[in-house]
C-alpha cells in the first residue's frame, strides 16, 4: 500500500497530527490504528473548521457520530454489492439527506467526495477503497456492540443463536468474518477483515472514545480469535489467504505471529517457490513491525533456501545477529550479504555462515562488504566453508581496509595454509586491528570436502544398554524390535523401555546416517538418562536430557525435547529414501536432523541449545518389526 498516493497522504496526515499534538505517544503500528487516527483527525478538522469549536473540545458530537454511522452503513452495504461508486438513491437508503450530500462532501472532503457522472448525475465515492472498507468494518463492529446483531450472518441464524444465549459473543462475529473473507473468490473482504479484528482491541477502542459508547472486547475473546485463525492457517489455503490471515494476527497484536510465519514456511503451507514478490514484501513488513525481538534471526526457522534469504534480507539487516549456517546459499547470497554489510542502515553485528560451501570466490565477494567503512560487523563465523589461502588473503585485505570493528573471526575446519595463517595472525597482533579472537583449528586439506559428511563418525552400539526385546544383527549394525525376549546378561545400564545408546561420546562436530523401518525415534542423549522404569525420565525426547526425531513408516513427523513436540514437514515420496542424517556441533550447541535423498540433505529441524554434558546417539523402537541400520 505504500505505493498508493492516497495511502501515503493518509499516513502523512496521521503522522503530522501525532508528532505535533500528542507528545510522547507511540506511532501507529497497525493498519487499524492508522485509519482510526485518520478518522479522529477528520473529526477534529470538522469540529474546529466548520463548527467553530476549539482544539481542546471533544471532537465527537451527536451530529458527527450520526454522520459516521450513516457513512459506515453506506460503505458496508455497497461493499457487500461490490460497488465503489454510489448514487443519490444509495445515500437515501442509508439515511443520508440528499440535499446535505454536498455538506457531507465538503465537511468530510478527506473521506467522502462528490463527482459528476457521465450524464451530470451526482455520484459519490470514498477517496479510496481502503477508507470504504474501514468504515464498513466500523459499522459492523458498532452494530454488533450496540445491538448484538451480526451483519455477516443470516438473520435467521442470528435469531436462533440469540435465543440460545442472552448475549451474543464477539467471538461469533469474528469467526463469521474470517469465514466470509476466506470464501471470497476475489479477496474483496481481506482488508475489511483486518480492520474488523483490529477494532476489537481495547487500545484501538480507547482511541475511538466518544464514537464508541460501549466496548465489547476481552483478551479471552481475542485469544480465541487468534486460535481460530491459526486453525485456518493449518488448512490448505492459497498464499494470498494465508498472508492475509497473518496480517490479521498482526492487527490483533498476537505475540506468536513470527512463530506462525516460521511454521507456515517450514511446513510448506506457504511455499517459498510460490510466493510472489509482493507477498514476500508483506511477510517482511509483518516481521519488521511485529513485537518480536529482532536480536537474533535464524533463517532455518523459516526456510534454509537462498530464495528465502534474498527475500528476507531486510529482516537480516535489521537484526543484531544472523544465523545462516547450514543453509543452501551460493555466491548470489554472498553478493546480497556484502551489499547489506556495507549499508548504513544495517544493524548486523554477528554473522554465522558456517558449513556453507562458500569457497574462496564467495569469501572474496563477502570481503567487499567487510571492507566498507559502514560495515560494523563484530563477529564472523566462516567455519567449514571450504576456504583456502586465497580466501584468507581476501579477508586480510578487507580487515586492513576496515580494521576497527571485527573482533572475532572463526575459520576452523578450513585449509588456510601457512600463508593464510600468517596474514591473519599478523593482523591479530596489529594494534590497529580490533580483532582479538582468531580460530583456525582444526585445519587441513581434509576439510575441503563439501557438505557435512566430512564430519562423519562410525557409531558402535553399546550392547549393555540394549533392551531385551531388541535384536542385534549384521555384526551389531542393525537393530530390530521383536516380540521374543533376547538373552542378554543383566546390566545396570540396560533400558527397561525399547531403546539403546551407542558407545560413542560425541565431541566437536559429528555426523551420521541411519536407515529405518516402522516407527522409531533417532535421538541423542546425556548418558545419565534413567534406565529403569517407563516414566518420562526414561524415554528419549520426553525429558530435558534427550532430543529426538520421531520417524513413522514413510517419513519423519516431529521432533521432541523435554516432552514438547514440534511438527515438521517431510516428503513421503517413494523417490526419497528411508534414511535420515544427524549433525551435532557440540561447542556451538546445535543439533540438526536431515532427510537424505541421494546426495542431497533436506533440512528437517535444528535445535539450538547449550549442551552441558557429553552426548550419546540413541534409538527408540515403538512396535515389533521396527528396525534401524547404522550406515
DAQUINOR-V548639 format. One line per field, one symbol per residue. phi: phi as a letter, one per 30 degrees, with the letter a starting at -180 (. if undefined). psi: psi as a letter, one per 20 degrees, with the letter a starting at -180 (. if undefined). burial: b if it has 24 or more other ideal C-beta (glycine too) atoms within 12 Angstrom, else e. A space follows every 10 residues. Layout:
phi: ???
psi: ???
burial: ???
This chain:
phi: .dccedddde dddddddddd cbeidddecb ddeeddeddd eddddddddc cidceddedc cedddddddd ddddededdd diccbbcedd ddecicdedc eddedddced cbbcbcddci ddbbaddaed dddddddddd ddddddbidc dccedddddd ddddbdbdce eddddddddd dddddcidcd dedddddddd dddddddcej dddacbcadd dddddedddd ddddddcddd dddddddddd ddhddceddd dedddddjdc dddcddeddd ddddedddcd dddcdbcced dcadcdeddd dceededddd bcccdicdcb dedddddddd ddddddcdcb bccdhbddid dddddddddd dddddcdcbb cbdicicced dddddddddd dbdcbdcbbc bdhbbdiddd dddddddddd ddcdebbbcb cdbkddcddd idddcebcdb ddddcdddcc ccahhicbbb dbdddddcdd adddddcdaa bcddddbicb babbcbbicb ccbbaddded ccjbdddcdd jcadcabbcc ccecadcacb ahiccbdbca dcdddcddbb bbbbcdddic bbcbccbhcc ccdcabccab dcbdcbdbbb bdbejdbbcd c
psi: iiipgghhgg ghgghggghh impiqqqpir gggghggggg ghhggggghh ijrrhiqpio rhghghghgg hgggggghhh ikpipqrhhh gghjjpphhj ghgghgglhi hpqprpahkj qpqqqqiqhh gghghghggg gggghhijpo iiqphggggg hhhhqhoqph hhggghhggg hhiphjkijg hggggghhii phhhhhhjph goiqrkrqhg ghhhgghggh ghhirmrrhg gghhhhhghg hjkphjgghh gghhggiiho phhiprhhhg hgggggghir ippkhpoohh ifpkqhgggh hjhhhghiqh ppojqjqnqa hhhggghggg hjphipjphp pokqlpmhrh ghhgghhhhh ipiipkphpp okpkjlpahg hhggghgghh hmiigphppo kqkamhrghg ggghhhhhip iiqipipopi qqqrhijjpq aiiijqqoqp poiiipqikp pqrllkiqpp prhqpqmqqq piipqhrmrr qrhoppqcpq prqqqqqbor pprqqqhjqp hpakrhihpp ijrjiqpqoo pagiqqhrqq pkkpqpqqpp pjqiiprlpq qpppnghikp oqqqppodjp popgqppoao pirpqpqrpq pgqphqqppp .
burial: beeeebbeeb bebbeebbee eeeeeeebbb bbbbbbbbbb bbbbbbbeee eeeeeeeebb eeebbebbbb bbbbbbbbbe eeebbbbbeb beebebeeee beebbebbeb bbbbeeeeee ebbbbbbbbb bbbbbbbbbb bbbbbeebbb bbbeeeebee beeeeeebbb bbbbbbbbbb bbebeebbbb bbbbbbbbbb bebbbebbee bbeebbbeee bbebbbebbb ebbeeebbbb bbbbbbbbbb bbbbebbbbb bbbbbbbbbb bbeebeeebb ebbbbbbbbb ebebebbbbb bbbbbbbbbb bbbbbbbbbe bbbbbbbbbe eebbbbbbbb bbbeebbbbb bbbbbbbbbb ebbbbbbbbb bbebbbbbbb bbbbbbbbbb bbbbbbbbbe bbbebbebbb bbbbbbbeeb bebbeebbee eebebeebbb eebeeebbee bbbbbebebe bbbebbbbbb bbeeeeebbb beeeeeeeee eebbbbbbbb bbbbbbebbb bbbbbbbbbb bbbbbbbebb beeeeebbbb bbbbbbbbbb bbeebbbbbb beeeebbbbb eeeeeebbbb bbbbbbebeb bbbbbbbeee bbbbbbbebe beeebbbbbb bbeeebbbbb b
